[in-house]
Amino acid sequence: MPAVAVVGGSLGGLTAALLLRDIGCDVTVYERSRETLQARGAGIAVLPETLRYPVERLGIPVGRITSSTDWIRFLERDGSVRHSQRHLYRFSSWNTIYRTLLDAIGTERYRLGRDVTSFATDGTGVQVCFADGGAVRADLLVCADGIGSVGRSTLLPEVEARYAGYVAWRGTVPERELDGPTFDAVHDALTYQVLSDSHVLVYPIPGPDGAVDVGERLVNMVWYRNVAEPDLAAFLTDRDGQPRPVSLPPGSVRDELVDELRCSAAALLAPPIAEVVARIGEPFVQAVFDIGVPRMVFDRACLIGDAAFAVRPHAAAGTAKAVEDGWVLAAALEAAGGDVPAALAAWEAAQLTLGSRLLERNRDIGDSSQFTGTFRPGDPRLIFGLYGPGR
């Protein structure tokens, strides 16, 4: 089996590396960060694809690394229930899934502080060069380096991220800090509120130590709010006056933005959701971008996950897409007996189709909320899923 270099050590890169290792490849992950990654306060909805490796290959009970809800609820401004339906969702924190996968790959195969500056394919292999002057040669290069992918900018310099026209305010609060009526309203559901040109959702995720028992979890909030593109640069200027390209991490958001968020929450949101927003100590914000590519294979290099298709978060399928790219790639390489060109040729078409459809589906859902006013409680297309609503 081939030697594989995986560039990018987030969830998609780690899963691909583990799957390729499992079929006998000599795999090393190269991560630009000098420290293990951490996404402060980031909760994620986890689809079956995201949980597949921890559950099937590592034998971890799904309930150990996820919280779950049995209901989808849409609230009115006064806190009454506008729509309710039974539906099981599972949620986790980014950190919980990351630590699970990192422990499985081990530190020997996970190289920190390796910032890729260039690479070149020559038909028989790939030469990968790093900022520290080092270089490695591999039979296959897997670029899993996210929306700011060096791989994509090298291979497809004409492809650029597209701003969606809105941002996602995020944050968490310990479940036990909520008042009784608020806890009762949100602890067992994915809870939405639809507003004019906006929507907000809250749901429980594992606590900082991975706790999944009710009362020990965190409640995660995501509120999508429009920011016009000409205003985005000023909006993403941090409290020290430094411009940020994509996000303002916890603790870096200017006080006037936080104050406006809390005032708007008190004025516009249902009381349970407003309380969640009010109790978040350090809300943070991410501009929503997306990107798609016409190709994913370039000789012996390929793009996976957000390096190929970075999608808006409304189907909760971005991580699942990255993970699925890895599963399908490993299966193709095993079926091809380690023949890299044959495997990549067999792999690309289906993943391009999946990525393109997911990109458009998320654009449609996001635009229906933020711009066209067609985001409706109970709409079946809002059900999370990688291959379509609920699937």
Secondary structure, 3 states (H helix, E strand, C coil): CCEEEEECCCHHHHHHHHHHHHCCCEEEEEECCCCCCCCCCCEEECCHHHHHHHHHHCCCCHHHHCEEEEEEEEECCCCCEEEEEEEEEEEEEHHHHHHHHHHHHCHHHEEECCCEEEEEECCCCEEEEECCCCEEEECEEEECCCCCCHHHHHHCCCCCCEEEEEEEEEEEEEHHHCCHHHHHHHCCEEEEEEECCEEEEEEEECCCCCCCCCCCCEEEEEEEEECCHHHHHHHCECCCCCECCCEECCCCCCHHHHHHHHHHHHHHCCHHHHHHHHHCCCCEEEEEEEECCCCCEECCEEECHHHCCECCHHHCCHHHHHHHHHHHHHHHHHHCCCCHHHHHHHHHHHHHHHHHHHHHHHHHHHHHHHCCCCCCCCCHHHCCCCCCCCC
